[in-house]
């Protein structure tokens, strides 16, 4: 094999190795500017204006109504979960006058646009460590 061909093969291998490294980087770590070991939530799509950040993995709940421009009235529109634990999402039900469970955000999970899920976490709460907002937030 000629030196020119060997060089081309070596450069191709390097390029593929570099591309493979970029592809295997954890997507959530690069998404939305959310720091490591942090949960980031936004009322807007594409991580615009992150309204809530949390680093706790202990049993805890955050009432979303206290944050953002509208208190998450229309729900969580984008999120990144860089915590090492799952985060449970709840929405507020006027019918039951209680927080109702919605799908969780798994560790490493992210979405730049949750509009496929209507009003995800609407006027709700997020909990870590198995917290229940009906016990921790509602008196």
N, C-alpha and C positions, 0 to 999 in steps of 0.2 A: 504494500500500500504506500502511495506517495506521501511525502511530508505534508503537502497541501491537503490531501484527503484526510490524513490523520488529524490535522489541526481542525478541519471542519467537523469531524466526528466528535472530537473533544469539546469543541465549542457548543455543539448541539447538546451534548450530554450535560454540560454545565447549565445551559439555558433551561433544559428540562428539569434539572435538579432545583434550580432557583424557582421555577414556576411551581413545582411540586411543593416546595416549602411555603410559598405564598398561599397556595390553595388549602393546605392543611392547617393554616393558622386559624384559631378559633374565631368564627365570624362574630360572635357576640362581643368579643374583646375589642374588635375594631369598630363596632357599630355605635353610632350616635354620640361618640365622645364620652361614653359612660366609663368612669374609672373602674379599675379592678376591684373585686369584692364589694360591689355596690349594685343596688337595684335603682334603676332610673325609669321614671314614668313621665309621660307627656300627654297633655290634652290635644296636642297637634300631631299630625302625621310627620314622618321623616325626622323625628327627634327634635323638632323645633321647640325651643323654650322648655327645657326639662323642668317640670314643676315639682317633682318629688324625687328625693334621693334618700336611700337608707342603707346602712351598713350592718344592721342588726340581723342576727340569725336566731336570737332568743325568741321565746314566746312573746309576740308583740303584734298589735294591729294598728294600722294607720287609717284614720277616717279621711277619705279623699276629699270630702266636702270642705275641708279647711284649706285646701291648696288649689293653685291654678287660678285662671281668670274666671272660671265659672263653677269652681268646686267639682270639676269632673262631671258636670251635669250630663254631658253627652258621652261620658266614659273615657277610658284609656285609648288613645289613638296610636301611640307607639310606646314601646318599652324595650328595655334590655335588663336581663337578670344575670349579673356577673357574681351573684352570691353563690356560695357552695351548696345552697339549699333551695328547695322548691318554695314558691310563694303562692299562697292561695288567694284568689281574687273573688270578691263578693260584690253583688249589686244590691242597691236598696230597693225593696219592694213596698210600695205604698199599700198594696192589698194585704200583705202579711204584717206590715209595720215592723219589718225585720230585715236584716241582711240575709241574702240567699246566696248559696255557693254558685260560682261559675267555674269555668275551667282554670286550672292552675297555670302558672308560668314556671316551667322547669328551669333548673340551674343551667345556665348557658343559653337560655331561650331569648329570642328577640323578634320583634316585628316592627317594621317601619310604618305599617298601615293596617290597623285592625278593623277597618270598616267592613270587612266580610263578616265580622261578628257584630251584629247590631248593638250599639251602646255597651260595649264590653266594660264591665265594672262601673256602670252608670251610677253616679252619686254613691258609690260603694266604699269598699275598704280592701286593703291588702294585708295579709297576715303571714307571719313566719312562725316557725316552731309549733305548728298545730294550733295557733291562736284562733279563737272564735270571736268575731266582732260583736255578736249578740251578748256575749258575757263580758267582754273587755271594754266595749264602747257604749253599749246601751244600758242605761240604769233603770 
